[in-house]
Amino acid sequence: MSSLINSLHPETLISSFGFIGILAILFIETGLLVGVVLPGDSLLFIAGIGSSGATQVALGGVQLPLVGLLIGGPICAIAGSQLGHFLGRKYGRSLFDRPDGRFFNQKKVAATEKWLNKYGTGKAIILARFIPFVRTLINPMCGIVNIPAKTFFFWNAIGAVIWVDGVVLIGYFLGESVEGSIDKYLLPIVGLIIFVSVLPVLVEVIREWRTKKDWS
């Protein structure tokens, strides 16, 4: 298990698979249910830093093309999400009729449904890009509830550009602003990104707990 977790570290993925690997991961994370285990936010952030040339040690000497990330990244994220929407629309709720697993369970599905109902189509799709698990599950969920493909594509494209390019550029400008290597700062930075990513989920859990407590 520990070897699997280590292999999913953003630095390991980038140093092993490079630019093409990043694009493939974006497609898989947004298009297939197995993508819930992939580190989208931290991967994009470190890829942005890598495109500035500031992490040559941690990334095994890999130099990433900034323009390629800014163009190819959103395209792959959009394509993956459209695939997820198609699968949800074609196979329906039976897609989720399976026993709970280590990385996939019905609670995540219920949370995604609630997210979609709470914020509405456009806002939910855009905000979901920044939430682990939700950004994977919301795509087939939109297909299941019969959100039209054109409507989904419109918000999907906007969300993909904001998410991918925004996170990549933050990483890039951070890498450019720091003199020399920032490898020693990568671990706490990634930890912070993960915390910020799951913060909305934690807030939602706390709200649910308070609501149940008030009704008890």
HELIX and SHEET records of a PDB file:
HELIX    1   1 SER A    2  SER A    7  1                                   6    
HELIX    2   2 PRO A   10  GLY A   31  1                                  22    
HELIX    3   3 LEU A   33  VAL A   37  5                                   5    
HELIX    4   4 GLY A   40  SER A   51  1                                  12    
HELIX    5   5 LEU A   66  TYR A   91  1                                  26    
HELIX    6   6 GLY A   92  PHE A   96  5                                   5    
HELIX    7   7 GLN A  106  TYR A  119  1                                  14    
HELIX    8   8 THR A  121  ALA A  128  1                                   8    
HELIX    9   9 VAL A  134  ILE A  144  1                                  11    
HELIX   10  10 ALA A  149  SER A  177  1                                  29    
HELIX   11  11 ASP A  183  TYR A  185  5                                   3    
HELIX   12  12 LEU A  186  TRP A  215  1                                  30    
END                                                                             
